Amino acid sequence: VAELIGCRPRIRDHIFDPKIAYRLLCGSNMAATYRLRGPHAQPELAKRMMLHLPVAHSLKEVASLGVLYVLSRIGLLKEPERRSDGSDGHDARMREMVHLERTE
């Protein structure tokens, strides 16, 4: 519907305003984002509102996920191989840790 009205927010419009672009990508889908452009737009008010509300993911989390994604795509990061019993060894390591804690 926002596309039909002409108020759909576009990240490319805010490429040189990283705080707003980040909020569009990682923030909540709030009404203020639809006031950035289109009929009855109030971009300054919308930006102020967006900057005062919390974001779901921190910039550090987003950057970390981006790095992990790139590393996996170029083959430098691979998923751990499964054992023949279908586990990844995590269960055995946890049993060893619990056993060590009990003996100390």
C-alpha positions in Angstrom: 0.0 0.0 0.0 2.9 2.4 0.9 4.2 1.9 -2.6 0.9 2.9 -4.2 0.6 6.0 -2.0 4.3 6.9 -2.6 5.4 6.9 1.0 7.4 3.7 1.1 10.8 4.5 2.7 13.8 4.0 0.5 17.2 3.3 2.0 19.0 4.8 -1.0 17.5 8.2 -0.2 19.4 8.1 3.1 22.7 6.5 2.0 24.5 9.7 3.2 22.6 9.7 6.5 23.8 6.5 8.1 21.9 6.9 11.3 18.6 7.0 9.4 19.6 4.2 7.0 20.6 2.0 10.0 17.2 2.7 11.6 15.4 1.8 8.4 17.3 -1.5 8.2 17.3 -2.5 11.9 14.7 -0.5 13.6 11.0 -1.2 14.0 8.6 -0.7 11.2 7.0 2.4 12.8 4.6 4.9 11.3 7.3 7.6 11.3 9.2 5.8 8.5 6.2 6.4 6.2 6.5 10.2 6.9 9.9 10.4 5.3 8.6 10.9 1.8 5.3 11.1 -0.1 2.1 13.0 0.5 1.9 14.8 3.8 5.6 14.0 4.4 7.3 15.4 7.5 10.8 14.2 7.1 12.4 16.2 9.9 9.8 15.1 12.5 10.0 11.5 11.2 13.8 11.5 11.6 13.7 12.9 15.1 11.1 10.3 16.1 13.2 7.5 14.5 16.4 8.6 16.3 14.7 8.5 19.7 13.3 5.0 19.6 15.3 1.8 20.3 16.7 -0.4 17.6 16.4 -4.2 17.6 20.0 -5.0 16.7 23.1 -3.0 17.7 25.5 -1.8 15.0 28.1 -4.2 16.4 25.7 -7.2 15.9 24.8 -6.2 12.4 28.5 -5.7 11.5 29.4 -9.1 13.0 26.7 -10.9 11.1 27.8 -9.1 7.9 31.4 -10.3 8.4 30.3 -13.9 9.2 28.1 -13.9 6.0 31.0 -12.6 3.8 33.4 -15.2 5.3 31.0 -18.0 4.7 30.3 -16.9 1.1 34.0 -16.8 0.2 34.6 -20.2 1.9 36.7 -19.1 4.9 34.0 -20.1 7.4 32.4 -23.5 7.3 29.8 -25.2 9.4 31.2 -27.8 11.7 31.1 -31.4 10.4 28.6 -33.7 11.9 29.7 -37.0 13.6 28.5 -40.3 12.4 26.0 -40.3 15.3 24.5 -37.1 14.0 25.9 -34.8 16.7 28.5 -32.1 16.4 30.3 -33.2 19.5 28.7 -30.5 21.6 26.9 -33.0 23.8 30.1 -34.9 24.6 32.0 -31.7 25.5 29.1 -30.6 27.8 29.2 -34.0 29.6 33.0 -33.6 30.1 32.5 -30.1 31.5 29.8 -31.2 33.9 31.9 -34.1 35.0 34.9 -31.8 35.6 32.8 -29.4 37.7 31.5 -32.2 39.9 35.0 -33.6 40.6 36.5 -30.3 41.7 
